[in-house]
Amino acid sequence: MQITKKILTAAIALSLIALLTGCAGAAADANPSVKIGVVGASDPYWATYTQAAKDAGITVDIVDFAEYSQPNPALKEGELDLNQFQHIVYLADYNDSSGSDLVPIGATAIYPLGLYSSKYASVADIQQGDTVAIPNDESNLARGLLVLQSAGLVTLKDGGTIFATLADIDEANSKVKVITLDPSLTASSLPDVAAAIINNDYVANSGLTAADAIAQDDPSDPNAVAYVNVFAAKAADKDNATYLKLVEIYQNTQSVQDGVQEKAGGSAVLVKTPVADLQKSLTDVEAQITAHKG
């Protein structure tokens, strides 16, 4: 009987400890702290975002990285809870090369690759057989072709991929001829071509603004989803309610959105692409990478 009482007393004590521990855990969850890795933490909208999250009861620690190669490994190793700096193509390439399973849990914006012209005010004015220049680096060459296809200037075989090249142009069903140039030269080619895709890095230096573009990535084009910038998490955390709430705060806080747009010089296309579409795009791009490697 004495032994039974001791056992009962111990069981009650353990139950109380478990209950108290559970209460402590609930209290901690009620005021979560989340580390988000970014490149460019000094951008003013991050302070605005952090305050908006705090107002919602979430403490956000913005962790700055100097290079794009750093936030994904930090997330994979658990040094971060989320990161926000990359589009899906970049994320897919990282997953493929590192064997990771990072996933997008929310969209932020597309930073468009624009088509510019010094001869025509609109895409509709470009003539049959005109020449258009695009950058020759692999990533922007393919993306440039997808922009031209979205604008109705070229047709790509099988709809095009992130690895599309000039050989993928269906010339019989395309309006323009396409040439490739070094990215630093497409802007200076404008007097000699009907239009040119100009990398964002060279737009301002060319005396242009994003508003001068006559075409750019179309967020409604399924091919453009691969270039949507995202919040990324580990696959195990894709349904974490706190993390999803942080996505909502970013997307729905006007002062944050205004700050993102100001930093982008008005060029950002702010999007709320459904997470299912983002995750499908990631799967599709990863499959394209695997196929491309042969």
N, C-alpha and C positions, 0 to 999 in steps of 0.2 A: 504493500500500500504506500509505504514511504517512497519507494522507487517511482511509483506511478505519479505521485504528487510532484516529485522532482522533474519527471519527464513533462508533465502537464505545465509546470511553471516555466520550464525551458522553452516549450512550444509557444506559450503565450508571449514570452520575451522576444522570441524570434519573430513572431507575428507583428509585434509592436515595432520592432526594428525595421521589418519590411515595409510596414505602413508608413513609418516616418521617412524611410528612404524614398518611398514612392511619392510622398508629399513634397520632399525636397526636389525630386526630379521634375515633378509637375511645376513647381515654382520656377525651376531653371528654364523649363520649356516655355513658360509664360513670358519670359524675357530673354529670348534667344540672342546669341551673338554669332554673326556670320562673317567669314573672311572672303572677300571677293578680289580676285587678282585682275589687274588691268594694266594696260600700257598707256601711260599718260594720266596718272592720278591727279596731277595739278590742274587738269581741265576743270574749270569752275563748276560745271554741272554735277561733278561727283560730290562736292560739298552740299549742294542742294539736294541731291539724292539721299545722301547720308542723313540729312535732317528730316527728310520726308519719311524715311524708314524709322528713324527714332520716334517720330510723331505717331507711328503705327505700332510702337512697342518693340521694334527690332533694332538691335545695335549692329551697325555695319562697320567693319574694318576694311577700308580700301587698301589693298596691298599693291604697291607700284612695282612694275618690272621694266627694265630698260630695253629688253629685246623681246620680240614676238615668240622666240623659241623657248621662253622660260615659263609662262603661266600654265601650259598644259602639263608638263612634268610635275610642277608643284601641286596641281590639282590631283593628278594621278597618285602622288605619294601622300596625299592627305594634309598637305601644308595649307591648302585652301579648301573652302567649301564649294565655291563657284568661281568661274572666271568669265570675263566679258571683254573680248577684244578681237574675235575672229569670225570669219564666215564659215559656212559649212564645208566648202572645198578644203579650206585649211584644216579644219577639224578632222575631216575624213582622211586626209593625207597623214595627219599625226597618228590617228588610230591605226591606220594600216602599217605605218613604219614602226610603231612602238608596241603593237599588240594590245592597245588600250581599248576601253569601252566607254569613253566619254560620250555624252549625249547632249543634244540641245534641249533646253526646257523653256525657252522663250525667245522671241524675236525682238530685235531692237531697230535696226535700220539697214537699208542698202545705201552704200556710198557709190553712186552711179559712175559708170564709165561712160563718158559722153561722146557724142558725135558732133563735130563742129564744122562750120563752113564759112568761108569769106565770100562765097559766090551766091549762095542760096539761103533764103530765109526760113525754108521749111524742107522737110524730107520730100514732100510731094513735088517740089520743084526740080529735084534731081532728075536728070534725063537718062533715058535708056542708053546703056553703053558707057556712061560716065565712069571715071576711075575714083575709087575711094581708098585711102591709106589707113592701115591699122598697125599697131605695134607688133614687132616680130618676136617678143619674148613669149614663151609657151603659154603662160597663164593668161596674159592679156590678149594674145592672138586669138585664142579660143573664145574668150569672153567677148572680144570685139566682134567676132563673127556672129555670136549669138545676139549682140545688140543690133547688128545689121539685119539679121533675120527678123528680129522683133519689129524692126522699122519697115519691113517689107522690101528691103533692098537685095537680099540674097535668100536663097533656099538651100538649106544644108541637108545632105543625105541622111536619112533616118532621124531627122530632127536636130542633129548636132549633139555634141557632148563637150565636157570640159577639156577634152583633148583634140577638139576639132582643128583642122588645118585647112589651107587653101585647097587641098585635094578633096576635101569633103563638100566643096561648093558644087551644087547642081547648076552648072553654068546655063543650061538651056532654060531653066526656070528662074534665073536671077536677073535683076535689073541692071546691076553694075558690075564692073570689073574691080577686083581687089588686089592691092599690092601691099607688101609688108615693108616697114622701115624700122630702124632703131627707134625705141620709144621717145628719145630726146629729139627726134627729127620730124615726127608727124605734125607737130604744130607749124614748123617752118615750111612744111610741104603744102600748106593751105592755098597759096597762090597757084599751085600747079595741079591741084586735084579738085574734084567736086566737093569733097568733104574728107575729114580725117577723124579717127578715134584718137583722142588725146588723154593720156594717163593723168589722173588727178594731180600728181606731183608737178606736172608741167603746165597746167592750165593757167595759174596765176602768173607764172614767169613769162607766159606768152601774151600777156595783156588781155586775157580773157577771164570771164567769170563763169560759174556753173550755169548761170541764167542764159548764157549765150549758146548753150547746147541745143541742137535741133532734134536730138534723139538721145536716149539713154536707156539703161536697164529698165525694163517694164516689170514692176513688182507683181503684176498679174500673170506674167508669162511663167509657166512652170519651170522653164530653164533658169529663170532669175532667182528662184528660191535657193539655189546652191550658193548664191552670193549674199544672202541675208546674214547679217551679223547676229550673233546669238549669245545668250547666257548658256554656259555649259556646266554640267555637273557629272559626277560619276553615275553610272547606270543605276546603281543601287539607290541613288537619291533622287531619281527622276520624278517621283511623286511626293517629295517632301513638301509639306504644306507651307512651311516658312519660306522655302526657296521660291515656290510658285507665287507666293504673296509678294516677294521682292521683285519678281518680274512684273506683276501687276502695278506695283508702285512706280516702276520705271516707265511703263507704258502709259499710265493714266495720270501722272502728275505733270500738269501743264508746264510748270516752271522748269522741270527736268527736261521735258521735250524741247522747250524753247532754248535751253542751254545747249543741248546736243546740236540743234539746228544752227545756233549762233557759232559754235565751234567749227561746224562744217561749212560755214560761209553760205548757208542756205541751200546746200547741195544734197543734204541727207533726205532720203525718202523713208519716213518713219512708218514702220509696218507692225502689224499684229498677226503675223502669219500663224495659223493654228499649229500647235506643237506636233500634231500628228503629221502635218505636211512637212515640217522641219525634219522629223525623224525619218520619214519616208525618203526625203531628199538625201539625208545622210546615208541611208542604206543603199540608195541608187548610186551615189557618188563613190562609195566604197567599192561597190560592184564594178563600176567603170574603171577604178584604179586597178583592181585585181585583173580585169580583162586586158587592160592596157599593158600591164606587165607581162601578160601572156603566160 
